[in-house]
Amino acid sequence: MALAVTSNYAGKAAGFYISAALRQANSMEYLTMIENIKYRSNIQKMDAAAMVQDATCNVNLAGTLTMTEAILEPKNLMVQSDLCAQTLLKSWEALQMRAGAGAPPPASFDDYVISYIGEIVADATEASIWGGNDATAGEFTGFNTAGAVGRLVQAGNTVVDVANQGGAGTAFDAANIIANLDAVAAAIPSAVYMKEDLHIYMSPKTYRIYLGVQAAAGYQQLYNMGDAFVPMFNGIKLAVCNGMLDDQLVAAERSNLFFGTDLISDSTTINLLDLSQIDGSSNIRLLARYSGGVQVGIGADVVLGS
């Protein structure tokens, strides 16, 4: 089989591939996405006080409306790498010939390479959403980044911070997971508690511990969970995010946590270049550029348990 890959995916086609890659980062399901950010976007936050009063026949201006802003500035990122075409080609051919049930492989080798790199982009994006650090190459600052760096605890975004119920530095386990969830749930502001898009965000490890405790206690039949199963804690939906840090919980509205990126379909370019015609190697040069960043709207409406 001859290999001749010289493709330039730009505009709409590139948008499809990068968009698909970003959606593989499952945290996107529980965040509000803002696109078309070329540089930065200002998230407007309004705080009203004493606006409603008794009606009279006269004009009686009252109340205050304070507006502040949270800045969402996505970081420009890229992938530039040479991949061995022979190695990837063998994997692709194996997928093409594999018998049995399962999702079909991409129809073309080009699609397979894009899919392969898409998983790498998705993993990196997912990790940055929660624990990334802008000072580290290839990352943008996440919500829970350690120290005073994370978006949830930056100046002006101070959240309700709940101490670890097992003691400082104690890992979540079967003995303390319910106490930690109870503490976070109790700290949720009353105005937020009944919102439809409220979630408690947790890592897969934390979720596994919680399910184990629930099943052992006989509260739910969790041995055969179908599509209709909605993970919850005391009426609050759980958002299990692959990139969420272990031993941490975040309670927030989906509409209060933002992910920003450029206008995918217009400005993202993916290039696959066969280097065999240039330097005689069997490598494929892949180049991709995209952007990403997160921000919280109103910090006082968010609870952090760690």
Buried (B, 14 or more C-beta within 10 A) or exposed (E): EEEEBBBEBBEEBBBBBBBBBBBBBBBBEBBBEBBEBEEEBEBEBEEEEEEEEEEEEEEEEEEEEEEEEBEBBBBEBEBEEBBEBEEBBEEBBEBEEEEEEEEEBBEEBBBBBBBBBBEBBBBBBBBBBBBBBBEEEEBBBBBBBEEEBBBBBBEEBEBBEBEBBBEEEEEBBEEBBBEBBBBBBEBBBEEBEEBEBBBBBBBBBBBEBBBBBBEEEEEEEBEEEEEEEEBEBEEBBBBBBBBBBEBBBBBBBBBBBBBBBBEBBEBBBBBBBBBBEEEEEBBBBBEBBBBBBBBBBBBBBBBBBB
